[in-house]
Amino acid sequence: MFRKLLLSPALRPFLLILMLLVLWDLAIRLFKIPAYLIPPPWEVVKQLVAEWPHLLAESWKTTLATLGGFGLTILIGIPIAMVIAYSRVVESYVYPLLVFSQSIPKVAIAPLFVVWFGFGIFPKVISAFLLGFFPVVVSTVMGFKSVEPDMLDLSRSMGASRLQTFFKISLPQALPQIFSGLKVSVTLAVVGAVVGEFVGSNSGIGYVLQVANGNFDLPLMFAALVVLSSIGVILFVAVDLVERVMIPWHASQRHAH
């Protein structure tokens, strides 16, 4: 019973984290790495506990910016991807421009958002949106283009309207690809929000990282990174749960179950 509980899929990530912490501690002891380069794991844990109220308060601001950018990605990215998938003319104009936009470093243009929109939450939302936008567009386009032509022909032969065909065939078959893009996008949105906080902010986990870096407070820096990673994991799991509810019939969900 204990062995089955120990090897259960839900506990495997925690076992891996525990193993990595042990290896981290052993590496510091064996190679005598000074604390000003890499802090011991227990120092990070102590700092995480000591600064938890502050880190929790700042994490909410980063999470709000992330969710704002991710929401914009859904509202703007998926409709644009649908238009690209169904129109070759729009694809020839828009798709190369989207690919070109991804070659621009977001850190380089993030200061412009501060100049244009000030020091509020909006520049962080835009930064999160820009970083998470492209994966959703690409995945959604591939999803709609991968719909079986035979299924579309069958629906037309049975007299289904375009709207019925879209909701009954095209959208359900594209949903697995759409959710794949959303899961990548939500983690990148966290990075985008932090990039916005690096450039111009006095709050958020990105600001905590900047302050810790300026003070050479490595335990606080690692503690902030742990909180930031936790935000990404929680949001990823949330999107995955929505995917399981919306497409339980898909092969990937049946295999996971």
N, C-alpha and C positions, 0 to 999 in steps of 0.2 A: 504493500500500500504506500509506504513512504517512498519507495523507489519510483513508483508510477507518478506520485505527486512531484517528486524531484525532477523528473524528466518530462513533465507536462509542457506542452508548447507555450503556455502562458508564462511559465517560470524561466524558460530558456534565455530570454534576453537579460533577465536579472542575474542569472548564473554567469553569463558572458561578461556582464559589467563587473561582477565580483572578481572574476578571473583577471580581467584587465587591471582592476585596482591592485590586486596582489602583484601582478607583473610590474606595474608602475612602481610600487613600493620596493620590490626586489631590485629593479634596475637602478633606482636612486641609491640604495644601500651598496650594491655591488660595484657600481661605477663611481660612487661617491660624488654624485652630481650636487652642486651647491644649491641651496634653496632660492638664491636670487636668479637661477636659471629655470629650474623646474621645482615647484613646491611639492612636498610630500602629500599624498592624498588625504591624510588625516587633517593637515592644515587647511586644505580646501574645504573639507567637511565642517571643520570648526568655524571657518569664516562664513560658510553657507548658513549655518545655524545662527551665528551671531548677527549676520546682516539680513536674515530672512525677511523681516517685515519691510525693510527698505527695498530689497530685491523684488519682493512680491508686488509692492506698489509700483515700481518702475516697469515690471513685466506687463502689468495691465495696459500701460500706455503703448508699449511695443505691440502687444497683442491687438489692440484696437486699430493701430495703423496697419498691421498685417491684414486683419479682417476687412478693413476698408479697401485696401488694394486688391485683395482676393475677390471681394464682391464686385469691384469694377471690372476685374478680369472676366468674371462670369457674365456680367451684364453687357460688356462690350466685345469681349473676345469671341464668345460662342456665336453671336449673330454675324459678326464679320466673317468667321470661318464658314458659316453656312452659306453666305453669299459667295465666297470664294469657291466653295465646293460645287455650287450649282451654276456658276457662271465662268466660263473660260476667259471671257473678256476682262472681267474684274480680276480674276486670278493673274492674268498676264500683266496687269497694271499694279496691283496691290501686293502680291506675294513677293516679288523681288524687293520692293520697298521695305517690307517687314523683315526680310532676311538682312538687308543692309542696315536697318536700325539696330539689329542685335550686335553688330560689330562695334557700336559706339559704347565705350565704357560708361556704365551708369554713375560711377564715382566722379567721372569728369563732368557730367551734365547736372548732377545733383545740386551743386551750388546755384545753378540758374533757377531751380525751383524755389530756393530760399529767397532769391532776389525777386522773383515774380509773385510768390504766394506768402512770403513772410516766414516766421518761425513757429507757426502753429502745426497742427497735425497734418494739414493738407499736403505739404511737400513730402512727408514720409509715406502718405497714402499713394501719391503719384509714383514715388520711387518703387514701392512694393508692387504697384500695378505694372510698371514697365518691366520689372524683372520676371514677373509671373505670367505675362501676357503671351509671349511667343509659344511656350509649350502647349498651352491650351488651344491656340489657333492651329498649330501643326497637327496635334492629335485629333481635333475635331474635324479638320479637313480630311485627314486620312480615314476617320470613322465613316463619314458620309460617302466618301469615294469607294469604300470597301463594301458597301451594301450590294448584296447579290442581285445582278440584273434580272435573273429568272424570277425572283420574288417580285420585283417591280413590274415585270411583264405580266405575271399572274394577277397582280392586283388590278392592273389596267384591264385585263381581259374579263375580270369579274365586275367591272363597272365602278371601281372605287375612285373617288375624287382624289385630287392631289393632296388635299388636307388629310384625308383618311389614310392615304398611302404614307404620308409623312409620319403621322402619329402611330400607325399600326406596324409599319415595316422599317422605314428609314431611321427614325429616332431610336427605337429599341436596339437596332443592330449597331448604331453608332455609339450608344451609351458606354460600352466597355472602353472604347478608345477615348471618349471624352473624359471619363473618370481617371484614366491613366494620366492624361494631361493635367487634370485638376490636382492629382496627388503630387505631381512634380511641381506644379505651380504654387501650391500652398507652402511648400518648404522654401521655394525661392522667394516668395513674398516676405517671409521672415527676414531673409538676408537683405531684401530691398528696404524694408523698414529700418533695419539697423544702419544701412548705408545712409539713409536720410537723416538718422539721428547723429551719425558721425559728422555730417557736414554742418548741420545747424540745429542744435537742440540743447536744452538744459534739462532733459528728462528722458526716460527710457533706458533700456539695457545698453543700447549703444553709447549713451552718455556715461553710464556707469563704467563701461569698458574704457572709455577715453580717460576718465578721472583715475581709474586704477592704473592705467598705463602711464599716465603722467606722474603718479606717485610711486611707481615701481612696486605696486601692491599686487604681486602675482597671485596670492591666494584669492583675493577678491576678484581678480580678472578671471581665474579659472571657475570660481563660483558663479560669476555672471554668465560664462559660457555654458555651464551646466544648465542654468535656468533658461538660456536662449535655446539650447538643444531640446529641452523639455517642451518648450512652446511649440517647436517644429513637430516633435513626435505627437503631441496631443492633437494638434490640428490635422496631421496626417491620418491619425487613427479616426478622427471625427469624419473626415471625408471617406475613409474606407468603410465606416459603419453606414454612412448614407448610401454608398455604392451597394453594400450587401442588402439593404432594404429595397433599393430601387431595381436591382437586377439580380435577384436570387437565382434566376434560371440560368445565368451564364456559367460556362464551364469552369472559369476560374473560381467562382464562389462555391460551386459544388465540390471542387477539389479541396478548397480551404476548409469546407465543412467536414 
